[in-house]
Amino acid sequence: MDTNTKLAELTKLLKSYRRILVAYSGGVDSSFLLAFAARTLGKSNVLAVTAVSETYPDSELRKARRLGRFIGSRHIFVGTSELKNIKFKSNPVNRCYYCKTELFKKLSALAKKYSMVLCDATNYSDRTDFRPGRLAAEEWKVRSPLLETGITKDEIRKYSRAMKLPDWDAPAQACLASRLPYGTVISEGILRRIEKGESYLKKKGFDVIRLRHHGDVARLEVSASDIRRLLGSDISAIARYLKKLGWRYVTVDIEGYRTGSLNPDKGR
């Protein structure tokens, strides 16, 4: 389908829902869905809900609040407790299933309370990625309008730019738990260390950064074009800072950042 057809289909689908609750992270995808739904259905018929937990950086929560205000829809925050679930905390390969189950359980109750259709911002490009959380979405009957109408990640960025949404070109984000290899127990202490380390590197101008935790080793992934800049910067100061946070060794991944590098099919 061409652009106009896809947007027409998205409009038709949203209107069939009448009122929706958006699982809102503040990322590019959920911001587009929220803004498009608010324009299509009216702001009073759309509710954005952002989860607050140890697995998401405070900076991302602040961004979600800022973008929510820009879009102008109703926006609330709810606490989730993934780390209280031993199945999540033990970090199995299907970790995301337990995270999304916790999220959608809370959001489903709210959607029922406000007589809304619960939606997430999974898009058509996501269908080829390793996403155990999709099973939780199916179990909780979460609708995915962007996926259902065939809208891809590139198209979302294009549409978002046309709608003059801030951060339309922002790099992808993922929860802090994704920085740990499967099987490594997740703790709040480790998550906070990772958050501090990545925040430090972002302040040095590395917008695309993943600090992967491998026990005593901190493995840094930046975009391929930034590897030389990272190595040419004050790398010794970076190493000293990260060692103060608790890592013994600091390495730079010469392959650069790639989505889901710790997933089962990408670690080879």
C-alpha positions in Angstrom: 0.0 0.0 0.0 1.1 3.6 -0.6 1.4 6.2 2.1 -2.0 7.7 1.7 -3.7 4.3 1.7 -1.9 3.2 4.8 -2.8 6.4 6.7 -6.4 6.1 5.5 -6.5 2.5 6.8 -5.0 3.6 10.1 -7.6 6.4 10.4 -10.4 3.9 9.7 -9.1 1.4 12.2 -8.7 4.0 15.0 -12.2 5.3 14.3 -13.6 1.8 14.7 -12.1 1.7 18.3 -13.6 5.1 19.1 -11.6 5.5 22.3 -8.1 4.1 22.9 -5.5 3.8 25.6 -1.9 3.9 24.3 1.0 2.1 26.0 3.2 5.1 25.7 7.0 5.0 26.2 7.8 8.4 24.6 9.6 6.7 21.8 9.2 7.5 18.1 6.6 4.8 17.5 4.3 5.4 20.4 4.6 9.2 20.0 3.4 8.9 16.4 0.5 6.6 17.4 -0.5 8.9 20.2 -0.4 12.0 18.1 -2.2 10.5 15.1 -4.9 9.0 17.4 -5.4 12.4 19.2 -5.9 14.1 15.8 -8.2 11.4 14.5 -10.3 10.7 17.6 -9.9 13.9 19.5 -7.7 14.3 22.6 -10.5 13.5 25.0 -10.8 10.0 23.5 -7.2 9.1 23.8 -5.2 8.3 27.0 -1.5 7.8 27.1 -0.1 5.6 29.9 3.6 5.3 30.7 5.0 2.7 33.0 7.4 3.6 35.7 9.9 1.0 36.9 13.5 0.3 37.6 14.0 -0.9 34.1 13.6 2.5 32.4 15.9 5.4 32.8 14.6 8.6 34.4 15.7 10.5 31.3 13.2 8.5 29.2 10.4 9.2 31.6 11.1 12.9 31.4 11.1 12.7 27.6 7.8 10.9 27.7 6.3 13.6 29.9 7.7 16.4 27.7 6.4 14.8 24.4 3.0 13.9 26.1 2.6 17.6 26.9 3.5 18.6 23.4 0.9 16.2 21.9 -1.6 17.4 24.4 -3.5 14.2 25.2 -4.3 13.0 28.6 -1.2 11.3 30.1 -0.8 9.3 33.3 2.0 7.2 34.8 1.6 3.9 36.5 4.1 1.8 38.5 5.1 -1.7 37.4 7.0 -4.2 39.4 8.9 -6.5 37.1 11.7 -7.0 39.5 9.3 -8.6 42.0 8.8 -11.4 39.6 11.5 -14.0 39.9 10.9 -15.3 36.4 11.7 -11.8 35.0 14.5 -11.2 37.5 16.3 -14.5 36.5 16.5 -13.0 33.0 15.4 -15.9 30.7 15.4 -15.7 26.9 11.7 -14.8 27.1 12.3 -12.1 29.7 10.2 -9.6 27.7 7.2 -11.8 28.0 7.1 -11.3 31.8 7.8 -7.6 31.5 4.9 -7.1 29.0 2.6 -9.3 31.0 3.1 -7.0 34.0 2.6 -4.0 31.9 -0.5 -5.1 30.0 -2.1 -6.5 33.1 -2.1 -3.0 34.6 -3.1 -1.3 31.4 -5.8 -3.7 30.6 -7.5 -2.8 33.9 -7.3 0.9 33.1 -8.6 0.4 29.6 -11.6 -1.5 31.0 -12.1 1.3 33.6 -12.2 4.0 30.9 -14.0 1.9 28.3 -11.1 2.1 25.9 -9.3 -0.2 23.5 -5.8 -1.0 24.7 -3.2 -0.4 21.9 0.6 -0.7 21.7 2.9 0.8 19.0 4.4 -2.3 17.5 5.0 -1.6 13.9 5.3 -3.7 10.7 9.1 -3.7 10.8 9.0 -5.3 14.2 7.5 -8.5 12.9 11.0 -9.9 12.0 12.6 -9.1 15.3 12.9 -11.3 18.3 10.0 -10.1 20.5 8.8 -12.6 23.2 6.5 -9.8 24.5 4.2 -10.2 21.5 2.8 -13.3 23.2 1.8 -11.2 26.2 0.1 -8.7 23.9 -1.9 -11.5 22.3 -2.9 -12.9 25.7 -4.1 -9.5 26.9 -5.8 -8.8 23.6 -3.7 -5.7 22.8 -4.3 -4.1 19.5 -1.3 -3.0 17.3 -2.7 -0.5 14.8 0.6 0.3 13.2 1.4 -3.4 12.6 -2.1 -4.1 11.4 -2.0 -1.4 8.8 1.5 -2.3 7.6 3.2 0.9 8.7 7.0 0.5 8.9 9.6 2.2 11.1 10.9 4.3 8.2 7.4 5.4 7.4 6.7 6.3 11.1 9.7 8.6 11.0 8.6 10.1 7.7 5.1 10.7 9.0 6.3 12.0 12.3 8.5 14.6 10.6 5.6 15.7 8.4 3.5 16.1 11.6 6.4 18.2 13.1 6.7 15.9 16.1 9.8 16.5 18.2 12.4 13.6 18.3 11.0 12.1 15.0 14.6 11.0 14.3 15.5 10.0 17.9 17.5 6.7 18.1 15.7 3.6 19.3 15.6 2.9 23.0 15.1 -0.3 25.0 14.7 -1.1 28.6 17.8 -1.3 30.7 17.4 -5.0 31.3 18.3 -5.5 27.6 21.9 -4.6 28.5 22.4 -7.8 30.4 23.0 -11.2 28.7 20.2 -13.7 29.2 20.8 -15.7 32.4 22.5 -12.9 34.2 20.3 -12.0 37.2 18.8 -8.6 37.0 19.1 -6.3 40.1 18.2 -2.7 40.7 21.8 -2.0 41.5 23.1 -3.2 38.2 20.4 -1.3 36.3 21.3 2.0 38.1 25.0 1.5 37.2 24.1 1.0 33.6 21.9 4.1 33.6 24.6 6.2 35.2 27.2 5.0 32.7 25.0 5.6 29.6 24.0 9.0 30.9 27.7 10.0 31.3 28.4 8.9 27.7 25.4 10.7 26.3 26.6 13.9 27.9 29.8 13.4 26.0 27.8 13.4 22.8 27.2 9.7 22.1 23.5 9.7 21.5 23.5 6.1 20.3 25.0 4.1 23.2 24.5 0.7 24.8 26.5 -0.2 27.8 26.3 -4.0 27.9 27.0 -5.6 31.3 29.1 -8.8 31.3 30.0 -9.3 34.9 33.3 -7.4 35.5 33.3 -6.1 31.9 31.4 -3.1 30.5 31.1 -3.5 26.7 30.3 -0.2 24.9 28.4 -0.1 21.7 28.1 3.1 19.8 27.1 3.7 16.2 29.7 2.5 13.7 30.4 6.1 12.6 31.2 7.0 16.3 33.7 4.3 17.1 36.7 6.3 15.9 35.4 9.4 17.8 35.0 7.3 21.0 38.5 5.9 20.8 39.9 9.3 19.9 38.1 11.0 22.8 39.3 10.9 26.4 38.8 7.2 26.6 40.9 6.9 29.8 38.5 9.3 31.6 35.6 7.2 30.4 37.3 4.0 31.6 38.0 5.6 35.0 34.4 6.7 35.4 33.0 3.3 34.5 35.4 1.5 36.8 34.3 3.8 39.7 30.8 2.5 39.0 32.0 -1.1 39.5 33.3 -2.6 36.3 36.8 -3.9 36.3 37.3 -3.8 32.5 36.0 -1.5 29.8 35.9 -2.5 26.2 34.6 -1.0 22.9 32.7 -3.3 20.6 34.3 -2.8 17.1 31.1 -4.0 15.4 29.3 -1.0 16.8 25.7 -0.7 17.9 23.2 -3.2 16.5 19.7 -3.8 17.8 19.3 -6.8 20.0 23.0 -7.8 20.0 22.4 -10.0 23.0 19.5 -11.8 21.4 19.9 -15.6 20.8 20.4 -15.3 17.1 22.8 -12.3 17.2 25.4 -13.1 19.7 27.5 -15.3 17.4 
